[in-house]
Amino acid sequence: MVNQTYQADVLVVGGGTGGTAAAIQAARRGVKTILVSEFSWLGGMLTSAGVSAPDGNELEAFQTGLWGTFLQELQQRQPGGLNNSWVSFFSYDPCIGAEIFADWVRELPNLLWIPGYVPLEVLREGDCITGVRFADFTVKAKVTLDGTELGDLLALAEIFHRWGWELQSEFGETSAPADFNSLTAKYPVQAPTWVVVMQDYGEAIAPEIPSAPNYDPSLFTGAWDDYGAENFLNYGRLPGNRFMINWPIHGNDYGEGVGRLIQSEAARQEFQQECFWHSQNFAHFIQNQLGRRYGLADGIFPQIQKIQNRTGAYALHPYYRESRRLVGLTTIREQDILPVAGGTVAALNIDAIAIGNYANDHHYPGVNFDLQPKSIRWGGRWTGTPFTIPYRCLIPVETDGLLVCEKNISVSHIANGATRLQPVVMGIGQAAGMAAAICVELNCQPRELPVRVLQTALLLDQIAPTAVIPLFNVSLTSINWLHWQQYYLDNPEQYPCNGYCPDDSAYQYDHGSKKTRQEQNFNRFQGIFHRLNQQDYNFTIMIPASYKGQIWQLVTLRSPINELLQTSPHGQQLNFWGYLNQAGRWLLVENTHD
């Protein structure tokens, strides 16, 4: 491999959530693709960074594309299912997520994956990127995608990008500061977290977790005071009595000198070591406070040697919430992700190629940072206003031959708090990979690609068709799904501000005799329905007898069930099929059939 030069149609640098999705989609389209990753696991936030309790795009209507197929694979492969934590409807062993991505890559003979390398130099001819040099080889490609965690290609190629805050005067964002201040100086970007997985050893005594340098218990004091110890642990509960520790405010978020991440390789490694130690100290604090039944989980992640004292309980790298951010042909601002006046969806962007719905969430240790609200209640629980990602925020203003496909899209610091989540980044990656492949087919630059061609390809993909228009009441199971997606692309002025298309009668759900593995785990519940408030419901269980008299919160991810709950009278006896989530104490309703 030393000094070898590879030729590819599409090169993806970085094996994170977006980069992995991009490489898989480009290769599935049929072009010769090379994926170069730093780590031996693909998937980034979903796997190697350990955040295996993903946020956003949880509603059934938004489970499309590679994100939807990833969830389906997890349901089939994860023993005991995904209903484990209360921060997410889907929590799983990160190893299983990594296996899914690795299997998808192996299935593609036109996709070459080279792990263990980082980019050193970006090659260009004039304003066009032509490839990337790595330590032992060079890849030349027609289209290169920056899927690195911190937007490293943007820096190497000296492409215009942002790092840090913008003032209100820049984009007119209400939540942005009027002037730079102590917060913007201390935390130019959101704090990363080095995820650690802990284990409940039950009656046994867990091995002691040693403290790391500069241990200061005052940094963690009161971390779970507003929740209680059990709820704190159940936040990121994983199968097998394990807990994903990714806790804000007084937890293991770490942002001291976060600007070192882009200063030099030595400075980046110094920050990473401190970030790791901070998480080790939080795990030490948890064990000291809650007892020796709690210790580090064993063998969750592969071992690496770059970080001192690292074990298999710690993720392969930090969970980066923010990156260098491209200056693109358009920039997503706070007002682009907020609900329209009198509605529950954001304004539709006609260049939409991916959707997200997460609440805008920023992490600065020890700081509660207020933002414009975008949360809504749906299905008996809080979710976020749906919004769209425009294709033009993936394209540099001046440079050709390059697309971005991670948290490095053209987005403001404020809006990044909603666009950075795993499902929407996966959608961005899928769209970027599809765009790159079509550019190869048409022999055009990304900026020349008609967005409708890309949108149509995403909607009609044979393996993982993906929605580009957020609609609450039309899922992939609807015979009219494609019709409504195309209708609102053709008639964006008709897009409803409540996110509901006018005809949902064709919403289909297969209730046949053959049940999926997930459905086979459903239980039947009979009880009394209680309406507490708008989109806020409880249920007193009568059957099964083992839960008789217990009161549980009712939630659903499915539009037909949501509509049923909205119209059911208070005090009515109802029958449901679903399952109980012990961590969140809710009954997740999937069906009403017998």
TORNU-501532 format. One line per 3 residues: number of its first residue (from 1); their letters; for each residue y, z, x of C-alpha. Coordinates in Angstrom, 2 decimals. Layout:
residues N
NUM = a = Y Z X; ... .
END
This chain:
residues 594
1 = mvn = 0.00 0.00 0.00; 2.39 0.63 2.93; 5.22 -1.92 2.99 .
4 = qty = 3.61 -3.82 0.13; 5.80 -5.68 -2.35; 4.68 -5.88 -5.95 .
7 = qad = 5.94 -8.41 -8.47; 6.26 -7.44 -12.13; 7.92 -8.58 -15.30 .
10 = vlv = 8.98 -5.02 -16.16; 9.31 -2.02 -13.85; 9.62 1.46 -15.35 .
13 = vgg = 10.70 4.22 -12.96; 9.89 7.70 -14.19; 6.88 8.82 -16.24 .
16 = gtg = 8.69 11.11 -18.66; 8.70 10.86 -22.44; 10.89 7.76 -22.59 .
19 = gta = 9.52 6.04 -19.50; 5.91 6.47 -20.55; 6.63 5.10 -24.02 .
22 = aai = 8.58 2.18 -22.53; 5.81 1.18 -20.13; 3.11 1.36 -22.80 .
25 = qaa = 5.16 -0.67 -25.29; 6.14 -3.32 -22.74; 2.53 -3.75 -21.65 .
28 = rrg = 1.25 -3.85 -25.23; 3.69 -6.70 -25.81; 1.81 -8.58 -23.10 .
31 = vkt = 4.08 -8.64 -20.04; 3.05 -7.51 -16.57; 4.33 -3.94 -16.24 .
34 = ilv = 4.44 -1.40 -13.41; 5.09 2.29 -14.06; 5.97 4.53 -11.10 .
37 = sef = 6.03 8.28 -11.74; 6.71 11.33 -9.62; 3.94 13.43 -11.15 .
40 = swl = 0.25 13.04 -11.92; 0.85 13.63 -15.63; 2.70 11.23 -17.90 .
43 = ggm = 4.82 12.32 -20.85; 7.59 14.45 -19.34; 8.97 16.90 -21.89 .
46 = lts = 5.84 16.58 -24.04; 3.40 17.35 -21.21; 4.41 17.84 -17.57 .
49 = agv = 7.53 19.86 -18.47; 5.40 22.00 -20.76; 7.43 21.75 -23.98 .
52 = sap = 4.34 21.16 -26.07; 5.96 22.38 -29.27; 8.31 19.44 -29.89 .
55 = dgn = 11.37 19.52 -32.13; 12.68 16.88 -34.53; 11.29 13.90 -36.47 .
58 = ele = 8.85 16.27 -38.11; 9.15 14.88 -41.66; 6.35 12.48 -42.57 .
61 = afq = 8.79 9.62 -43.16; 10.00 9.95 -39.55; 6.52 10.08 -38.01 .
64 = tgl = 6.48 6.41 -37.05; 6.01 4.34 -33.90; 4.48 5.82 -30.77 .
67 = wgt = 5.63 9.27 -31.93; 3.56 8.97 -35.10; 0.49 7.67 -33.29 .
70 = flq = 0.84 10.43 -30.69; 0.76 13.03 -33.48; -2.29 11.38 -35.03 .
73 = elq = -4.10 11.47 -31.70; -3.19 15.12 -31.22; -4.54 15.98 -34.67 .
76 = qrq = -7.84 14.38 -33.75; -8.15 15.91 -30.27; -6.63 19.40 -30.54 .
79 = pgg = -9.27 21.94 -31.60; -7.89 24.07 -34.40; -5.05 21.68 -35.20 .
82 = lnn = -1.33 21.78 -34.48; -0.21 24.49 -36.91; 0.25 27.31 -34.40 .
85 = swv = 3.92 28.16 -33.74; 7.06 28.63 -35.84; 9.50 26.63 -33.73 .
88 = sff = 7.57 23.41 -34.38; 5.03 22.02 -36.81; 3.10 20.63 -33.85 .
91 = syd = 2.02 22.78 -30.92; -0.80 21.83 -28.59; -2.34 22.19 -25.15 .
94 = pci = -0.12 20.03 -22.88; -3.24 18.81 -21.08; -4.37 17.07 -24.27 .
97 = gae = -1.01 15.32 -24.55; -1.30 14.13 -20.95; -4.82 12.85 -21.63 .
100 = ifa = -3.57 10.78 -24.57; -0.92 9.04 -22.47; -3.34 8.48 -19.61 .
103 = dwv = -5.87 6.95 -22.00; -3.26 4.63 -23.50; -2.30 3.45 -20.01 .
106 = rel = -5.93 2.87 -18.98; -6.45 0.64 -22.01; -3.85 -1.84 -20.71 .
109 = pnl = -5.06 -4.09 -17.87; -1.54 -5.51 -17.42; -0.07 -2.04 -16.79 .
112 = lwi = -0.25 -0.66 -13.25; 0.56 3.05 -12.97; 1.46 4.39 -9.51 .
115 = pgy = 1.93 8.19 -9.50; 3.44 10.34 -6.77; 6.61 8.43 -5.89 .
118 = vpl = 10.36 8.71 -6.46; 12.91 5.88 -6.09; 14.76 5.58 -2.78 .
121 = evl = 16.81 2.42 -3.17; 17.75 0.05 -5.97; 17.71 -3.62 -5.09 .
124 = reg = 20.30 -5.95 -6.55; 21.73 -9.43 -6.35; 25.36 -9.28 -7.33 .
127 = dci = 25.57 -7.51 -10.70; 21.85 -7.83 -11.41; 19.18 -5.23 -10.57 .
130 = tgv = 16.13 -6.94 -9.06; 13.82 -4.05 -8.15; 13.37 -0.65 -6.54 .
133 = rfa = 12.15 0.49 -3.13; 9.86 3.51 -2.83; 8.55 5.25 0.29 .
136 = dft = 5.51 3.02 0.80; 6.19 -0.05 -1.31; 8.76 -2.11 -3.19 .
139 = vka = 8.61 -3.43 -6.73; 10.57 -6.50 -7.76; 10.96 -7.07 -11.48 .
142 = kvt = 12.81 -9.16 -14.03; 13.86 -6.03 -15.94; 13.96 -2.48 -14.56 .
145 = ldg = 14.05 0.63 -16.75; 15.48 3.97 -15.64; 13.15 6.56 -17.14 .
148 = tel = 13.86 9.28 -14.58; 14.57 12.82 -15.76; 18.06 12.89 -14.22 .
151 = gdl = 19.13 9.24 -14.30; 18.44 8.74 -10.61; 18.62 4.94 -10.72 .
154 = lal = 22.14 5.14 -12.12; 23.21 7.02 -9.01; 21.23 4.91 -6.54 .
157 = aei = 22.60 1.67 -8.00; 26.13 3.08 -8.35; 26.21 2.18 -12.04 .
160 = fhr = 28.99 3.81 -14.04; 27.73 7.05 -15.51; 28.89 10.42 -16.78 .
163 = wgw = 27.94 13.97 -15.82; 29.31 16.91 -17.72; 31.78 17.49 -20.50 .
166 = elq = 34.29 15.22 -22.19; 37.43 16.64 -23.77; 38.42 16.17 -27.40 .
169 = sef = 40.88 13.50 -26.29; 38.01 11.33 -24.97; 36.02 10.70 -28.14 .
172 = get = 37.77 12.78 -30.83; 34.82 15.18 -31.11; 35.70 18.36 -32.97 .
175 = sap = 33.24 20.50 -30.97; 34.46 19.30 -27.58; 36.93 21.54 -25.71 .
178 = adf = 40.61 20.68 -25.73; 40.83 21.55 -22.03; 38.38 22.26 -19.24 .
181 = nsl = 37.64 25.97 -19.03; 35.34 28.56 -17.46; 32.36 27.42 -19.57 .
184 = tak = 32.71 23.76 -18.59; 33.09 24.78 -14.95; 30.07 27.10 -14.89 .
187 = ypv = 27.77 24.86 -16.94; 28.72 21.19 -16.49; 25.48 20.28 -18.29 .
190 = qap = 23.02 22.19 -20.42; 20.73 24.61 -18.65; 17.20 23.50 -17.78 .
193 = twv = 14.17 25.73 -18.33; 11.06 26.03 -16.21; 8.41 26.54 -18.88 .
196 = vvm = 5.65 29.07 -18.24; 2.57 29.55 -20.41; 1.36 33.10 -20.97 .
199 = qdy = -1.94 34.36 -22.34; -2.97 37.20 -24.63; -5.91 38.79 -22.79 .
202 = gea = -6.69 41.08 -25.74; -8.73 44.09 -24.68; -8.79 42.99 -21.04 .
205 = iap = -6.09 43.76 -18.51; -4.19 40.70 -17.35; -3.51 40.18 -13.66 .
208 = eip = -0.14 41.56 -12.65; 2.72 39.08 -12.58; 4.76 39.80 -9.44 .
211 = sap = 8.52 39.66 -9.54; 10.32 36.93 -7.64; 13.39 37.28 -5.39 .
214 = nyd = 16.58 38.61 -7.03; 14.75 40.17 -9.97; 17.33 41.66 -12.35 .
217 = psl = 15.89 42.97 -15.62; 19.37 43.17 -17.16; 19.36 39.38 -17.39 .
220 = ftg = 16.55 39.60 -19.95; 17.41 42.82 -21.76; 17.50 42.27 -25.51 .
223 = awd = 15.90 38.82 -25.31; 13.88 39.29 -28.50; 15.81 42.10 -30.18 .
226 = dyg = 16.75 39.91 -33.16; 13.18 38.71 -33.64; 10.73 41.41 -32.63 .
229 = aen = 8.08 41.02 -29.94; 5.48 39.35 -32.16; 7.88 36.71 -33.50 .
232 = fln = 9.18 36.12 -30.00; 5.69 35.32 -28.74; 4.80 33.27 -31.82 .
235 = ygr = 7.87 31.08 -31.32; 5.91 28.78 -29.02; 2.35 29.89 -29.79 .
238 = lpg = -0.28 27.45 -28.54; -3.99 27.29 -29.36; -6.24 29.78 -27.59 .
241 = nrf = -3.89 32.80 -27.82; -1.42 31.23 -25.40; 2.35 31.18 -25.59 .
244 = min = 4.81 28.58 -24.37; 7.76 30.54 -22.96; 10.90 28.44 -23.41 .
247 = wpi = 13.42 31.01 -24.63; 17.24 30.72 -24.76; 20.17 33.15 -24.38 .
250 = hgn = 18.50 36.03 -22.45; 15.30 34.18 -21.59; 14.28 31.64 -18.97 .
253 = dyg = 17.02 29.05 -19.38; 18.65 28.78 -15.94; 21.99 27.20 -15.15 .
256 = egv = 23.43 28.90 -12.07; 24.87 26.14 -9.92; 23.25 23.47 -12.09 .
259 = grl = 25.49 20.86 -10.48; 23.24 21.07 -7.41; 20.79 18.84 -9.28 .
262 = iqs = 22.84 15.77 -8.36; 24.36 16.85 -5.02; 21.49 16.17 -2.62 .
265 = eaa = 17.72 16.37 -2.47; 17.93 19.68 -0.59; 20.35 21.11 -3.16 .
268 = rqe = 18.13 19.93 -6.02; 15.07 21.62 -4.49; 17.06 24.81 -3.99 .
271 = fqq = 18.06 24.85 -7.66; 14.51 24.10 -8.76; 13.13 26.99 -6.69 .
274 = ecf = 15.64 29.40 -8.24; 14.86 28.03 -11.72; 11.17 28.63 -11.12 .
277 = whs = 11.78 32.17 -9.83; 13.91 32.92 -12.89; 11.04 31.96 -15.17 .
280 = qnf = 8.59 33.99 -13.07; 10.90 36.99 -13.40; 11.08 36.53 -17.16 .
283 = ahf = 7.26 36.47 -17.34; 7.22 39.63 -15.18; 9.74 41.24 -17.56 .
286 = iqn = 7.66 40.29 -20.61; 4.54 41.83 -19.11; 6.38 45.02 -18.16 .
289 = qlg = 7.89 45.38 -21.63; 4.98 44.30 -23.82; 2.03 45.45 -21.74 .
292 = rry = -0.73 44.18 -19.47; -2.60 42.45 -22.30; -0.13 39.64 -21.61 .
295 = gla = -0.36 37.67 -18.40; -0.15 34.18 -16.99; -2.46 31.60 -18.54 .
298 = dgi = -4.96 30.04 -16.18; -5.27 26.37 -15.31; -2.85 24.85 -17.81 .
301 = fpq = -1.11 22.51 -15.37; -2.24 20.85 -12.12; -1.31 22.64 -8.92 .
304 = iqk = 1.48 21.28 -6.74; 2.78 22.56 -3.44; 6.53 21.88 -3.69 .
307 = iqn = 7.40 25.23 -5.29; 6.61 28.55 -3.63; 4.15 30.84 -5.48 .
310 = rtg = 3.49 28.25 -8.18; 0.30 28.61 -10.26; -1.27 26.58 -13.04 .
313 = aya = 0.64 28.55 -15.69; 3.92 26.87 -14.76; 4.97 23.37 -15.79 .
316 = lhp = 5.08 20.67 -13.15; 8.87 20.50 -13.26; 11.78 21.96 -15.24 .
319 = yyr = 12.56 20.88 -18.77; 15.86 19.06 -18.23; 18.02 19.01 -21.33 .
322 = esr = 20.67 16.77 -19.87; 20.92 14.01 -17.30; 23.39 11.67 -15.76 .
325 = rlv = 24.43 9.61 -18.74; 25.05 5.87 -18.66; 28.44 4.40 -19.51 .
328 = glt = 27.07 1.78 -21.87; 28.30 -0.93 -24.19; 28.65 1.77 -26.83 .
331 = tir = 28.54 5.57 -26.68; 27.00 7.93 -29.24; 29.54 10.59 -30.19 .
334 = eqd = 29.34 13.78 -32.21; 30.70 12.04 -35.32; 27.86 9.51 -35.10 .
337 = ilp = 25.20 12.18 -35.62; 26.93 14.23 -38.34; 26.41 13.73 -42.10 .
340 = vag = 28.74 11.38 -43.92; 31.09 12.98 -46.44; 29.09 14.14 -49.44 .
343 = gtv = 25.81 12.97 -47.93; 22.79 14.17 -45.97; 22.49 11.32 -43.45 .
346 = aal = 24.74 10.07 -40.67; 26.44 6.71 -40.94; 24.03 3.86 -40.29 .
349 = nid = 24.54 1.91 -37.07; 23.61 -1.75 -37.61; 22.26 -1.89 -34.03 .
352 = aia = 19.78 0.94 -34.78; 16.55 0.86 -32.77; 15.41 4.50 -33.03 .
355 = ign = 16.01 7.49 -35.26; 16.38 11.23 -34.78; 17.14 14.15 -37.04 .
358 = yan = 17.31 17.26 -34.89; 20.15 19.74 -35.25; 22.74 19.61 -32.46 .
361 = dhh = 21.56 22.33 -30.07; 23.16 23.34 -26.76; 21.83 25.82 -24.17 .
364 = ypg = 24.13 27.85 -21.93; 22.61 31.17 -20.76; 24.32 34.13 -22.36 .
367 = vnf = 26.64 31.95 -24.44; 26.53 31.14 -28.16; 28.22 27.75 -28.34 .
370 = dlq = 29.33 26.67 -31.83; 29.07 23.04 -32.86; 29.78 21.10 -36.02 .
373 = pks = 26.85 21.82 -38.39; 24.34 19.09 -39.12; 21.41 21.10 -40.45 .
376 = irw = 20.12 20.57 -43.97; 17.38 22.17 -46.05; 14.51 19.86 -46.96 .
379 = ggr = 11.01 20.66 -48.08; 11.78 24.38 -48.25; 12.91 24.64 -44.63 .
382 = wtg = 15.78 23.77 -42.32; 15.77 20.38 -40.65; 18.50 18.09 -39.30 .
385 = tpf = 20.68 15.24 -40.51; 18.99 11.90 -39.71; 20.93 9.62 -37.37 .
388 = tip = 20.31 6.35 -35.53; 20.35 5.28 -31.88; 22.09 1.91 -31.29 .
391 = yrc = 20.59 -0.59 -28.86; 23.90 -1.05 -27.05; 23.81 2.53 -25.69 .
394 = lip = 20.84 1.47 -23.50; 22.79 -1.32 -21.76; 25.23 -0.85 -18.83 .
397 = vet = 28.75 -2.19 -19.28; 28.54 -4.58 -16.32; 25.06 -4.48 -14.74 .
400 = dgl = 22.23 -6.82 -15.73; 18.50 -6.41 -15.24; 18.54 -2.74 -16.26 .
403 = lvc = 17.96 -0.62 -19.35; 17.88 3.17 -19.65; 15.24 4.92 -21.74 .
406 = ekn = 15.53 8.70 -21.36; 18.21 11.35 -21.83; 20.32 9.04 -19.65 .
409 = isv = 21.48 6.85 -22.55; 25.19 6.35 -23.20; 25.93 9.52 -25.15 .
412 = shi = 28.59 12.19 -25.01; 27.82 15.63 -23.65; 28.25 17.07 -27.15 .
415 = ang = 26.01 14.55 -28.95; 23.36 14.84 -26.21; 22.35 18.12 -27.85 .
418 = atr = 20.75 16.10 -30.67; 19.63 12.93 -28.86; 17.72 14.72 -26.06 .
421 = lqp = 14.69 15.82 -28.11; 11.17 14.53 -27.47; 10.56 12.35 -30.57 .
424 = vvm = 13.89 10.52 -30.43; 13.54 9.94 -26.66; 10.06 8.59 -27.31 .
427 = gig = 11.57 6.20 -29.85; 14.26 5.17 -27.37; 11.55 4.48 -24.78 .
430 = qaa = 9.50 2.40 -27.20; 12.57 0.32 -28.10; 13.57 -0.13 -24.44 .
433 = gma = 10.07 -1.26 -23.50; 9.97 -3.71 -26.38; 13.44 -5.03 -25.47 .
436 = aai = 12.48 -5.52 -21.83; 9.33 -7.42 -22.76; 11.17 -9.71 -25.18 .
439 = cve = 13.84 -10.37 -22.55; 11.06 -11.56 -20.25; 9.65 -13.78 -23.01 .
442 = lnc = 13.06 -15.30 -23.83; 14.26 -15.36 -20.21; 17.44 -13.54 -21.13 .
445 = qpr = 19.33 -10.44 -20.06; 19.19 -7.26 -22.19; 22.81 -7.74 -23.28 .
448 = elp = 21.95 -11.24 -24.52; 19.01 -10.13 -26.66; 19.86 -10.36 -30.39 .
451 = vrv = 19.32 -6.87 -31.74; 17.74 -8.17 -34.95; 14.98 -9.78 -32.87 .
454 = lqt = 14.29 -6.38 -31.31; 14.46 -4.54 -34.65; 12.02 -6.98 -36.24 .
457 = all = 9.59 -6.64 -33.33; 9.63 -2.86 -33.65; 9.07 -3.01 -37.41 .
460 = ldq = 6.22 -5.53 -37.11; 4.46 -4.07 -34.08; 0.71 -4.33 -34.68 .
463 = iap = -0.22 -0.98 -33.11; 2.71 1.38 -33.67; 5.33 -0.02 -36.06 .
466 = tav = 8.43 2.13 -35.97; 11.22 2.81 -38.44; 14.79 2.01 -37.46 .
469 = ipl = 16.37 3.10 -40.78; 16.04 6.79 -41.76; 14.75 7.12 -45.33 .
472 = fnv = 13.41 10.42 -46.62; 11.21 9.01 -49.37; 9.47 6.00 -47.80 .
475 = slt = 6.75 6.50 -45.21; 4.50 4.05 -43.38; 1.94 4.56 -46.17 .
478 = sin = 4.28 2.94 -48.70; 3.63 -0.70 -49.55; 7.43 -1.13 -49.68 .
481 = wlh = 8.18 0.47 -46.30; 8.88 -2.81 -44.50; 10.88 -4.15 -47.46 .
484 = wqq = 13.30 -1.23 -47.45; 13.66 -1.23 -43.68; 14.62 -4.91 -43.72 .
487 = yyl = 16.75 -4.58 -46.85; 19.09 -2.05 -45.26; 19.27 -4.06 -42.06 .
490 = dnp = 20.41 -7.00 -44.19; 22.63 -4.85 -46.43; 23.86 -1.90 -44.35 .
493 = eqy = 26.70 -1.25 -46.80; 24.02 -0.34 -49.40; 22.45 2.37 -47.24 .
496 = pcn = 22.42 5.49 -49.49; 24.33 8.52 -48.25; 21.53 10.80 -49.49 .
499 = gyc = 18.90 8.94 -47.47; 16.78 8.03 -50.51; 16.07 4.44 -51.44 .
502 = pdd = 16.26 3.83 -55.21; 12.56 3.06 -55.75; 9.96 5.41 -54.38 .
505 = say = 7.33 4.71 -57.04; 5.27 2.75 -54.52; 4.97 5.71 -52.16 .
508 = qyd = 1.27 5.73 -51.46; -1.01 8.39 -50.07; -4.73 7.91 -49.71 .
511 = hgs = -6.47 10.65 -51.65; -9.86 8.99 -51.41; -13.12 10.78 -50.88 .
514 = kkt = -13.08 10.18 -47.15; -10.79 12.77 -45.59; -9.41 12.78 -42.07 .
517 = rqe = -10.31 15.60 -39.73; -6.93 17.17 -40.51; -7.47 16.97 -44.29 .
520 = qnf = -10.91 18.51 -43.96; -9.18 21.65 -42.72; -6.97 21.92 -45.82 .
523 = nrf = -7.53 24.87 -48.10; -6.93 25.11 -51.84; -4.31 27.61 -53.01 .
526 = qgi = -3.47 28.69 -56.54; -0.54 30.93 -57.32; 2.92 31.48 -58.76 .
529 = fhr = 5.89 29.42 -57.63; 9.20 31.22 -56.99; 12.52 29.41 -56.62 .
532 = lnq = 14.79 31.55 -54.46; 17.59 29.05 -53.92; 18.17 25.35 -53.41 .
535 = qdy = 15.29 24.15 -51.19; 14.10 27.75 -50.69; 10.73 28.67 -52.21 .
538 = nft = 8.09 31.41 -52.14; 4.54 31.42 -53.44; 2.47 34.38 -54.60 .
541 = imi = -1.14 33.54 -53.85; -3.81 34.21 -56.47; -6.62 32.12 -54.95 .
544 = pas = -8.25 32.48 -52.46; -9.02 36.11 -53.16; -8.63 37.09 -49.51 .
547 = ykg = -4.88 36.41 -49.81; -4.41 37.58 -53.42; -0.98 39.10 -54.00 .
550 = qiw = 0.47 37.94 -50.68; 3.81 36.12 -50.73; 4.31 33.16 -48.41 .
553 = qlv = 7.16 30.71 -47.85; 6.46 27.22 -49.20; 7.27 24.23 -46.98 .
556 = tlr = 6.29 20.58 -46.83; 6.87 17.51 -44.66; 6.03 15.04 -47.42 .
559 = spi = 8.58 13.53 -49.80; 6.42 13.60 -52.97; 5.75 17.30 -52.48 .
562 = nel = 9.42 17.94 -51.73; 10.35 16.29 -55.04; 7.72 18.33 -56.88 .
565 = lqt = 9.07 21.57 -55.44; 12.62 20.62 -56.39; 11.65 20.12 -60.04 .
568 = sph = 9.03 22.85 -60.56; 10.16 25.69 -62.85; 10.47 29.17 -61.45 .
571 = gqq = 7.40 31.23 -62.31; 5.09 28.27 -62.88; 1.46 28.44 -61.78 .
574 = lnf = 0.70 25.68 -59.26; -2.26 24.40 -57.25; -1.78 23.20 -53.68 .
577 = wgy = -3.82 21.90 -50.81; -2.60 22.80 -47.34; -2.87 25.50 -44.77 .
580 = lnq = -1.23 28.73 -43.74; 0.86 29.12 -40.61; 0.44 32.72 -39.50 .
583 = agr = 3.22 32.48 -36.88; 5.90 31.34 -39.33; 4.24 32.88 -42.39 .
586 = wll = 4.52 29.71 -44.41; 2.16 27.65 -46.54; 2.47 24.01 -45.47 .
589 = ven = 1.70 21.96 -48.58; 0.04 18.58 -48.02; -1.40 17.63 -51.42 .
592 = thd = -1.57 18.67 -55.04; -4.80 16.86 -55.98; -8.09 18.60 -56.71 .
END
